[in-house]
Amino acid sequence: MIIDADACPVKREAISIARKFGRSVTLVSNVAHDMSRFANRSGVDVVQVGVGRDSADFAIVERLKPDDVVVTQDTGLAAMVLGRGASAISVRGRVFDPATIDMELEFRHAEQKHRRAGGRTRGPSALTDEDREHFEDSFERLLRRLGGSGT
């Protein structure tokens, strides 16, 4: 399991659930983020990359195996993950779907184009306790579906 850790608000929850399913975790972030509190945990690897745009995303894609699950807020990264035959889940518990990812990328592109033209778009709302619970439930269901039993 790989976590796009730069701004992931559910790192602890994801690590806990991954352990429950006997999966190791790789946290990938750029060097601007302090991941030292995770560095010495059993079953957790920390990979830090340069601060270049999308450097963490490309490091994640390089490490992917088909049975991996990537936790990310980034639709572009999710599309690359799905393209490699792996699974992706958002920090709010939405499992990215190959059938809809192209539409999501088009929507993201339209929003970016709107912002470049001076328009405004709303950012994501603050993560709630309900969002965390939904992530935990969805993540466990995804790991069960992928062949894990959990304890």
N, C-alpha and C positions, 0 to 999 in steps of 0.2 A: 504494500500500500504506500502511496506517495501523497504527501500533503504539500500543496502550493502554499508555503508557510509565510510568505511576505506579509499578508494582512489577514490571515486566517483566524477568525475568532473562536473556532471550535477545535483547536489543536488537542487540548486535553481530552475532550470527549472522544475524538477520533482515535487517539492513541489508546485510550481505555477500551474502546470497543474492539479495535484491531487485536489487542492482546487477548481479549475474551475469545476471539476466533483463531488464536494462534498465529497471527500474521505479524510480521515485522513491519516497521514504519520507517520511511525515509522522509525527513523534512527538508525541503529545498527552499532556500531563500537567498536573497542577495546579502552582501556583507553589511549593508546598512542596518540590518535587523539583528538583534542580539538573541541568539538561539542557545546560549551557553547553559541555560537551565534545563535544556533537553539533552545536552551532549552526553551525559553519563548515564542515561536511563537504559536499562536492559531492553534490547529489541528495537532501539531507536537509533537511527543513523542521521546525522546532520550534515547536509551538503550546502556549503555556501559558495555562491558564484559572484561574479562581478556585478556592478550596479547598472550595467547596460540594459536598455529597454528589452524586455522579454528574455533576458538571459536565464532567469529561473525557469521560464516556460520551456525553453529549448533544452535545458539540462534535464528537465522532467521527461520530455519526449525521448531523449537519448537513452534514458534508463528504463523505459517502459517494457513490460512483458505483457502478453495477452491476458493473463489472469490478474493484472494489477487493477486497483481502484485508485483514482486520483480525486482528492478533495480540492475543489477550486471554485472561485467566484468568477473566473474568466471564461467566457463563452468561446473565445478563440482557442484557448488551451483545451477546453473540453472537446472541441471539434477535432483537434489534432489527436487527442487521446482516443476518441471513438474511431478515427481513421486508422489507428494502429491496432484496433481490435480489443482495446481495454475499456474499462468503464469509468465514468466520471459522475460525481455527485456534488451539488452545490452545498454551501455552508448552511443553507436553509432546508436541506434535505430533498431537493429536487434532483432526481436522477436524469441526467442528460440522455436524450433519446436520438439515435441515429436518424429516425424518421422525421424529426423536427429541427435538427441542428442547423440545417441550411437556412430555414426560415428565421431562426434566432440570430444567425450571423447577418442576414439581410437587415433585420430590425436594428441590430447593433450598429451596422454601417450607416443606416439612415439617421440614427441619433447622432453619430459622430459627425456626419456631414452637416446636420442641422446646427450642431455646436460650432463647427468651423465657420459657418456662415453667420455666427453671432447669436444664434438662438440659444435658449436655455432648456435643459431637461432636468428632471428630478433625479437625484441620486437615490440609492437604496435607503430604505428606512432603517432605523437602528435595529439591531438584532435583539429579539425579545426572548424571554424564557420559553415561550411556546415554540419559537423558531428553533431553539436548541433542542427541545424535546422532539420536534418533527425531524430534525437532522438525525438524532440518535435512533429513532424508530426506523426511518428510511434507510439509514446506513446498515443497521442490523438486518433488515429485510433483504437488502442488496447482497450482503455477505452470505446470508443463508442461501439465497437464490444461486449464488456463484459456487456453492458447494461447501460452505462452512457450517458447522453445527453450533458453535458458541457454547457457553456453559451456563 
